[in-house]
Amino acid sequence: MACPLQFVCRTTRTVGLVLFYYVFSIGITFYNKWLMKGFHFPLFMTLVHLAVIFCLSALTRSILQLWTGKPRVVLKWAVYFRKVAPTAMATALDIGLSNWSFLFITISLYTMTKSSAVLFILLFSLIFKLEEPNPFLILVVLLISSGLFMFTFHSTQFNMEGFVMVLLAAFIGGIRWTLTQLLMQKAELGLQNPIDAMYHLQPLMFLGLFPLFLYNEALNLSMSEKLFRVTELRHLLYSLLMLTVGGLLAFGLGFSEFLLVSKTSSLTLSISGIFKEVCTLLLAASLMGDQLSMLNWLGFAVCLCGISLHVGLKTFYSKSKSCFF
């Protein structure tokens, strides 16, 4: 009788983690879309988010230390740069290139191209032996990617520069989440807690993204009336408040992402993220009046088939292993 109970507990936990991730991910997507209508500096916004996340992580760590009486993990500099830096750099480039690409391409093309991250995550997960080889996984990836392409094909407006950026971000994203899973599952590092992982990642992410900000936005931002050339204090405070709210959402998103990866896998996060993107597009269609063709709905059905197959396979193999042992 233990196996069915364990199966229900695992399923409930996974569904809860995915929904928790959806709340912050969809929320920050619509919030940033609204904010970007009047604030055209996505890289600076991301840097502010990283700073807010670091401060909140440090505050949370202090509260937990006072509450439990146990010191939080602090990595040595040598271990920090050797083990954490690759994950931080990959994360910074993934986020930076993704946000930067929005200057050139539509959300539809971004969503379609970023879905290829599943292919890269599957590749790196197999290389690092985080996923067991299974021919059905190839079918899952093909169903989801082709379904998402069909869902977004009609509204896609192609731009080579933005396409290359987001495709590179998808490739780096595959490395990012594979390294994140390895980082958080190494017991000797002590970064299984998402708060500790976020605390250690943010400084190097900030340093990794800062050169892109200097190259792309620093000059225009220095001449913008949104911040440095502001004429009234209330406008400055309003901009800082809006950026901080986005940082709070980013903290919730980062925490939910790391929690989902640490308790499941990077492939599960990516597939959940694809379904989240589909939900986002459906919400955008209903709230903004976007028209969906029969091809779009067919793509949505194909995508759901791929997600359902993955969930079924993960559940089947997880249940079999638990009952066997």
DOMARBA-555631 format. One record per residue (C-alpha): residue number from 1; residue in three letters; x negated, y, z. Coordinates in Angstrom, 3 decimals. Example, Ala and Ser with C-alpha at 12.3 -4.5 7.8 and 13.67 -1.06 7.14 Angstrom:
<atoms>
ATOM num residuo       px       py       pz
ATOM   1     Ala  -12.300   -4.500    7.800
ATOM   2     Ser  -13.670   -1.060    7.140
</atoms>
This chain:
<atoms>
ATOM num residuo       px       py       pz
ATOM   1     Met    0.000    0.000    0.000
ATOM   2     Ala   -2.997    2.294    0.350
ATOM   3     Cys   -3.525    2.634   -3.377
ATOM   4     Pro   -0.139    4.220   -4.216
ATOM   5     Leu   -0.492    6.607   -1.269
ATOM   6     Gln   -4.004    7.596   -2.291
ATOM   7     Phe   -2.805    8.056   -5.854
ATOM   8     Val    0.011   10.383   -4.738
ATOM   9     Cys   -2.376   12.380   -2.524
ATOM  10     Arg   -4.952   12.783   -5.292
ATOM  11     Thr   -2.300   13.760   -7.820
ATOM  12     Thr   -0.728   16.276   -5.448
ATOM  13     Arg   -4.102   17.779   -4.614
ATOM  14     Thr   -5.088   18.068   -8.277
ATOM  15     Val   -1.784   19.666   -9.275
ATOM  16     Gly   -2.055   22.108   -6.367
ATOM  17     Leu   -5.607   23.090   -7.322
ATOM  18     Val   -4.614   23.590  -10.964
ATOM  19     Leu   -1.614   25.770  -10.034
ATOM  20     Phe   -3.791   27.779   -7.639
ATOM  21     Tyr   -6.216   28.339  -10.510
ATOM  22     Tyr   -3.386   29.324  -12.878
ATOM  23     Val   -2.075   32.058  -10.574
ATOM  24     Phe   -5.357   33.956  -10.522
ATOM  25     Ser   -6.441   33.157  -14.073
ATOM  26     Ile   -3.199   34.230  -15.748
ATOM  27     Gly   -2.871   37.152  -13.354
ATOM  28     Ile   -6.308   38.579  -14.127
ATOM  29     Thr   -5.784   38.038  -17.863
ATOM  30     Phe   -2.706   40.249  -17.961
ATOM  31     Tyr   -4.189   42.701  -15.467
ATOM  32     Asn   -7.381   43.167  -17.470
ATOM  33     Lys   -5.394   43.476  -20.687
ATOM  34     Trp   -3.382   46.281  -19.107
ATOM  35     Leu   -6.485   47.957  -17.639
ATOM  36     Met   -8.393   47.824  -20.929
ATOM  37     Lys   -5.766   49.978  -22.622
ATOM  38     Gly   -7.296   52.991  -20.899
ATOM  39     Phe  -10.702   51.720  -19.749
ATOM  40     His  -12.859   50.466  -22.617
ATOM  41     Phe  -15.911   49.180  -20.739
ATOM  42     Pro  -15.465   45.415  -20.209
ATOM  43     Leu  -19.079   44.721  -19.222
ATOM  44     Phe  -19.103   47.447  -16.568
ATOM  45     Met  -15.782   46.101  -15.312
ATOM  46     Thr  -17.343   42.646  -15.066
ATOM  47     Leu  -20.323   44.023  -13.114
ATOM  48     Val  -17.938   45.660  -10.643
ATOM  49     His  -16.096   42.359  -10.309
ATOM  50     Leu  -19.368   40.553   -9.568
ATOM  51     Ala  -20.230   43.111   -6.883
ATOM  52     Val  -16.785   42.753   -5.279
ATOM  53     Ile  -17.028   38.962   -5.381
ATOM  54     Phe  -20.452   39.064   -3.699
ATOM  55     Cys  -19.207   41.380   -0.937
ATOM  56     Leu  -16.103   39.270   -0.294
ATOM  57     Ser  -18.166   36.074   -0.311
ATOM  58     Ala  -20.631   37.549    2.189
ATOM  59     Leu  -17.750   38.744    4.404
ATOM  60     Thr  -16.039   35.359    4.256
ATOM  61     Arg  -19.278   33.572    5.095
ATOM  62     Ser  -19.754   35.826    8.149
ATOM  63     Ile  -16.208   35.158    9.347
ATOM  64     Leu  -16.625   31.404    8.892
ATOM  65     Gln  -19.926   31.490   10.762
ATOM  66     Leu  -18.365   33.341   13.695
ATOM  67     Trp  -15.353   31.016   13.658
ATOM  68     Thr  -17.266   27.714   13.514
ATOM  69     Gly  -20.479   28.775   15.245
ATOM  70     Lys  -22.466   27.046   12.510
ATOM  71     Pro  -24.915   28.973   10.305
ATOM  72     Arg  -24.136   29.132    6.600
ATOM  73     Val  -26.572   27.745    4.069
ATOM  74     Val  -29.207   30.160    2.725
ATOM  75     Leu  -31.428   28.732    0.014
ATOM  76     Lys  -35.142   29.396   -0.068
ATOM  77     Trp  -36.313   31.670   -2.867
ATOM  78     Ala  -38.143   28.904   -4.725
ATOM  79     Val  -35.113   26.602   -4.622
ATOM  80     Tyr  -32.801   29.516   -5.394
ATOM  81     Phe  -34.539   30.501   -8.625
ATOM  82     Arg  -35.194   26.924   -9.725
ATOM  83     Lys  -31.763   25.422   -9.007
ATOM  84     Val  -29.292   28.317   -9.066
ATOM  85     Ala  -30.744   30.615  -11.740
ATOM  86     Pro  -29.851   28.415  -14.765
ATOM  87     Thr  -26.197   28.187  -13.672
ATOM  88     Ala  -26.046   31.914  -12.901
ATOM  89     Met  -27.559   32.908  -16.248
ATOM  90     Ala  -25.224   30.619  -18.178
ATOM  91     Thr  -22.215   31.974  -16.269
ATOM  92     Ala  -23.219   35.594  -16.844
ATOM  93     Leu  -23.725   35.058  -20.574
ATOM  94     Asp  -20.459   33.150  -20.917
ATOM  95     Ile  -18.452   35.910  -19.219
ATOM  96     Gly  -20.390   38.741  -20.834
ATOM  97     Leu  -20.133   37.446  -24.390
ATOM  98     Ser  -16.475   36.516  -23.911
ATOM  99     Asn  -15.549   39.999  -22.712
ATOM 100     Trp  -17.745   41.647  -25.323
ATOM 101     Ser  -16.048   39.690  -28.118
ATOM 102     Phe  -12.710   41.318  -27.251
ATOM 103     Leu  -14.034   44.510  -28.835
ATOM 104     Phe  -13.968   42.749  -32.220
ATOM 105     Ile  -11.402   39.939  -32.238
ATOM 106     Thr   -7.822   39.251  -31.212
ATOM 107     Ile   -6.757   37.115  -28.259
ATOM 108     Ser   -5.534   34.475  -30.733
ATOM 109     Leu   -8.934   34.045  -32.374
ATOM 110     Tyr  -10.633   34.192  -28.978
ATOM 111     Thr   -8.347   31.469  -27.571
ATOM 112     Met   -8.742   29.262  -30.627
ATOM 113     Thr  -12.532   29.532  -30.655
ATOM 114     Lys  -13.027   29.271  -26.886
ATOM 115     Ser  -11.111   25.983  -26.942
ATOM 116     Ser  -14.209   24.459  -28.562
ATOM 117     Ala  -15.826   24.706  -25.109
ATOM 118     Val  -14.166   21.352  -24.363
ATOM 119     Leu  -16.316   19.736  -27.024
ATOM 120     Phe  -19.482   21.209  -25.515
ATOM 121     Ile  -18.446   20.322  -21.953
ATOM 122     Leu  -17.734   16.752  -23.043
ATOM 123     Leu  -21.137   16.593  -24.757
ATOM 124     Phe  -23.071   17.910  -21.751
ATOM 125     Ser  -20.995   15.859  -19.287
ATOM 126     Leu  -21.951   12.710  -21.188
ATOM 127     Ile  -25.611   13.778  -21.370
ATOM 128     Phe  -25.745   14.414  -17.597
ATOM 129     Lys  -23.589   11.308  -16.957
ATOM 130     Leu  -20.815   13.263  -15.236
ATOM 131     Glu  -18.213   11.567  -17.443
ATOM 132     Glu  -18.134    7.916  -18.438
ATOM 133     Pro  -18.249    7.284  -22.209
ATOM 134     Asn  -14.735    6.617  -23.428
ATOM 135     Pro  -13.499    6.712  -27.036
ATOM 136     Phe  -10.152    8.065  -25.845
ATOM 137     Leu  -11.886   11.257  -24.671
ATOM 138     Ile  -12.746   12.049  -28.291
ATOM 139     Leu   -9.071   11.693  -29.189
ATOM 140     Val   -8.130   13.947  -26.272
ATOM 141     Val  -10.537   16.658  -27.410
ATOM 142     Leu   -9.390   16.432  -31.038
ATOM 143     Leu   -5.710   16.630  -30.096
ATOM 144     Ile   -6.166   19.629  -27.824
ATOM 145     Ser   -8.490   21.551  -30.135
ATOM 146     Ser   -6.412   20.937  -33.261
ATOM 147     Gly   -3.183   21.686  -31.408
ATOM 148     Leu   -4.526   24.962  -30.062
ATOM 149     Phe   -5.790   25.900  -33.513
ATOM 150     Met   -2.331   25.278  -34.986
ATOM 151     Phe   -0.761   27.250  -32.158
ATOM 152     Thr   -2.864   30.343  -32.843
ATOM 153     Phe   -3.562   30.009  -36.574
ATOM 154     His   -0.745   32.216  -37.858
ATOM 155     Ser   -1.740   35.286  -35.820
ATOM 156     Thr   -5.519   34.958  -36.204
ATOM 157     Gln   -7.461   37.896  -37.679
ATOM 158     Phe  -10.989   36.864  -38.463
ATOM 159     Asn  -14.067   38.915  -37.561
ATOM 160     Met  -17.467   37.283  -38.014
ATOM 161     Glu  -19.297   39.254  -35.305
ATOM 162     Gly  -16.707   38.563  -32.644
ATOM 163     Phe  -16.316   34.957  -33.794
ATOM 164     Val  -20.055   34.292  -33.402
ATOM 165     Met  -20.003   35.893  -29.935
ATOM 166     Val  -17.131   33.812  -28.606
ATOM 167     Leu  -18.429   30.618  -30.248
ATOM 168     Leu  -21.775   31.178  -28.529
ATOM 169     Ala  -19.883   31.871  -25.290
ATOM 170     Ala  -18.035   28.560  -25.721
ATOM 171     Phe  -21.329   26.712  -26.178
ATOM 172     Ile  -22.863   28.411  -23.134
ATOM 173     Gly  -19.624   27.767  -21.225
ATOM 174     Gly  -20.120   24.044  -21.753
ATOM 175     Ile  -23.571   24.341  -20.194
ATOM 176     Arg  -22.205   26.632  -17.477
ATOM 177     Trp  -19.563   24.300  -16.070
ATOM 178     Thr  -21.706   21.200  -16.406
ATOM 179     Leu  -24.482   22.898  -14.426
ATOM 180     Thr  -21.910   24.202  -11.935
ATOM 181     Gln  -20.658   20.688  -11.277
ATOM 182     Leu  -24.226   19.439  -10.807
ATOM 183     Leu  -25.026   22.365   -8.514
ATOM 184     Met  -22.035   21.884   -6.228
ATOM 185     Gln  -22.306   18.099   -6.071
ATOM 186     Lys  -25.948   18.110   -4.906
ATOM 187     Ala  -25.595   17.515   -1.177
ATOM 188     Glu  -29.150   18.633   -0.401
ATOM 189     Leu  -28.396   22.172   -1.609
ATOM 190     Gly  -25.356   22.543    0.645
ATOM 191     Leu  -23.312   24.508   -1.922
ATOM 192     Gln  -20.239   22.276   -1.925
ATOM 193     Asn  -18.267   25.111   -0.373
ATOM 194     Pro  -17.103   27.442   -3.194
ATOM 195     Ile  -17.760   30.525   -1.044
ATOM 196     Asp  -21.404   29.570   -0.582
ATOM 197     Ala  -21.773   28.835   -4.287
ATOM 198     Met  -20.223   32.166   -5.290
ATOM 199     Tyr  -22.378   34.041   -2.769
ATOM 200     His  -25.582   32.608   -4.245
ATOM 201     Leu  -24.544   32.974   -7.899
ATOM 202     Gln  -23.363   36.584   -8.028
ATOM 203     Pro  -26.712   38.440   -7.629
ATOM 204     Leu  -28.387   36.528  -10.453
ATOM 205     Met  -25.240   36.826  -12.589
ATOM 206     Phe  -25.331   40.596  -12.067
ATOM 207     Leu  -29.002   40.756  -13.101
ATOM 208     Gly  -28.316   38.547  -16.107
ATOM 209     Leu  -25.409   40.665  -17.361
ATOM 210     Phe  -26.922   44.075  -16.616
ATOM 211     Pro  -29.156   44.206  -19.754
ATOM 212     Leu  -26.097   43.587  -21.947
ATOM 213     Phe  -24.332   46.436  -20.178
ATOM 214     Leu  -27.289   48.767  -20.741
ATOM 215     Tyr  -27.390   47.882  -24.414
ATOM 216     Asn  -23.677   48.094  -25.152
ATOM 217     Glu  -21.948   50.439  -22.721
ATOM 218     Ala  -24.308   52.467  -20.517
ATOM 219     Leu  -24.616   55.495  -22.808
ATOM 220     Asn  -20.905   55.751  -23.572
ATOM 221     Leu  -19.996   55.224  -19.913
ATOM 222     Ser  -22.355   58.014  -18.836
ATOM 223     Met  -20.417   60.393  -21.074
ATOM 224     Ser  -16.970   59.083  -20.177
ATOM 225     Glu  -14.487   61.111  -18.156
ATOM 226     Lys  -13.316   57.897  -16.528
ATOM 227     Leu  -16.261   57.862  -14.109
ATOM 228     Phe  -19.404   59.989  -14.391
ATOM 229     Arg  -17.846   63.034  -16.066
ATOM 230     Val  -14.628   62.918  -14.081
ATOM 231     Thr  -13.051   66.323  -13.439
ATOM 232     Glu  -10.819   65.393  -10.492
ATOM 233     Leu  -11.615   63.181   -7.520
ATOM 234     Arg   -8.258   61.416   -7.638
ATOM 235     His   -8.988   60.137  -11.153
ATOM 236     Leu  -12.294   58.685   -9.953
ATOM 237     Leu  -10.654   57.042   -6.938
ATOM 238     Tyr   -7.911   55.641   -9.159
ATOM 239     Ser  -10.433   54.079  -11.552
ATOM 240     Leu  -12.425   52.570   -8.680
ATOM 241     Leu   -9.241   51.224   -7.089
ATOM 242     Met   -8.119   49.572  -10.328
ATOM 243     Leu  -11.554   48.013  -10.813
ATOM 244     Thr  -11.549   46.776   -7.210
ATOM 245     Val   -8.131   45.155   -7.616
ATOM 246     Gly   -9.525   43.336  -10.634
ATOM 247     Gly  -12.457   42.267   -8.476
ATOM 248     Leu  -10.078   40.786   -5.909
ATOM 249     Leu   -8.360   38.792   -8.646
ATOM 250     Ala  -11.771   37.728   -9.979
ATOM 251     Phe  -12.735   36.518   -6.490
ATOM 252     Gly   -9.571   34.423   -6.325
ATOM 253     Leu  -10.225   33.118   -9.832
ATOM 254     Gly  -13.848   32.258   -9.093
ATOM 255     Phe  -12.905   30.518   -5.858
ATOM 256     Ser  -10.150   28.486   -7.553
ATOM 257     Glu  -12.448   27.560  -10.473
ATOM 258     Phe  -15.266   26.361   -8.223
ATOM 259     Leu  -12.823   24.521   -6.000
ATOM 260     Leu  -11.301   22.742   -8.982
ATOM 261     Val  -14.719   21.790  -10.397
ATOM 262     Ser  -16.032   20.530   -7.044
ATOM 263     Lys  -12.954   18.375   -6.419
ATOM 264     Thr  -12.464   17.094   -9.998
ATOM 265     Ser  -14.824   17.778  -12.932
ATOM 266     Ser  -15.823   20.459  -15.420
ATOM 267     Leu  -13.874   18.682  -18.172
ATOM 268     Thr  -10.724   18.744  -16.059
ATOM 269     Leu  -11.188   22.472  -15.491
ATOM 270     Ser  -11.632   23.100  -19.191
ATOM 271     Ile   -8.562   21.095  -20.191
ATOM 272     Ser   -6.533   22.781  -17.461
ATOM 273     Gly   -7.866   26.069  -18.775
ATOM 274     Ile   -6.679   25.270  -22.298
ATOM 275     Phe   -3.168   24.554  -21.060
ATOM 276     Lys   -3.415   27.804  -19.098
ATOM 277     Glu   -4.258   29.643  -22.301
ATOM 278     Val   -1.214   28.113  -23.960
ATOM 279     Cys    0.924   29.263  -21.015
ATOM 280     Thr   -0.635   32.712  -21.317
ATOM 281     Leu    0.238   32.895  -25.006
ATOM 282     Leu    3.798   31.752  -24.301
ATOM 283     Leu    4.155   34.426  -21.619
ATOM 284     Ala    2.730   37.006  -24.006
ATOM 285     Ala    5.235   35.896  -26.638
ATOM 286     Ser    8.171   36.213  -24.256
ATOM 287     Leu    7.058   39.440  -22.555
ATOM 288     Met    5.638   41.210  -25.603
ATOM 289     Gly    7.967   39.850  -28.274
ATOM 290     Asp    5.341   37.928  -30.299
ATOM 291     Gln    6.938   35.719  -32.961
ATOM 292     Leu    6.009   32.020  -33.025
ATOM 293     Ser    6.404   29.957  -36.198
ATOM 294     Met    7.232   26.262  -36.494
ATOM 295     Leu    3.518   25.590  -36.983
ATOM 296     Asn    2.802   27.314  -33.654
ATOM 297     Trp    5.320   25.155  -31.819
ATOM 298     Leu    3.971   22.020  -33.519
ATOM 299     Gly    0.484   22.961  -32.346
ATOM 300     Phe    1.832   23.445  -28.833
ATOM 301     Ala    3.315   19.920  -28.902
ATOM 302     Val    0.043   18.415  -30.172
ATOM 303     Cys   -1.881   20.232  -27.442
ATOM 304     Leu    0.472   18.917  -24.765
ATOM 305     Cys   -0.026   15.389  -26.107
ATOM 306     Gly   -3.785   15.711  -25.698
ATOM 307     Ile   -3.453   17.093  -22.160
ATOM 308     Ser   -0.998   14.350  -21.197
ATOM 309     Leu   -3.336   11.669  -22.574
ATOM 310     His   -6.254   13.060  -20.574
ATOM 311     Val   -4.245   13.238  -17.348
ATOM 312     Gly   -2.986    9.696  -17.896
ATOM 313     Leu   -6.478    8.341  -18.549
ATOM 314     Lys   -8.012   10.144  -15.558
ATOM 315     Thr   -5.198    8.924  -13.314
ATOM 316     Phe   -5.420    5.334  -14.602
ATOM 317     Tyr   -9.189    5.008  -14.172
ATOM 318     Ser   -9.159    6.794  -10.813
ATOM 319     Lys   -6.419    4.501   -9.528
ATOM 320     Ser   -8.183    1.382  -10.836
ATOM 321     Lys  -11.474    2.283   -9.135
ATOM 322     Ser   -9.775    3.125   -5.836
ATOM 323     Cys   -7.837   -0.144   -5.771
ATOM 324     Phe  -10.919   -2.140   -6.775
ATOM 325     Phe  -13.090   -0.766   -3.985
</atoms>
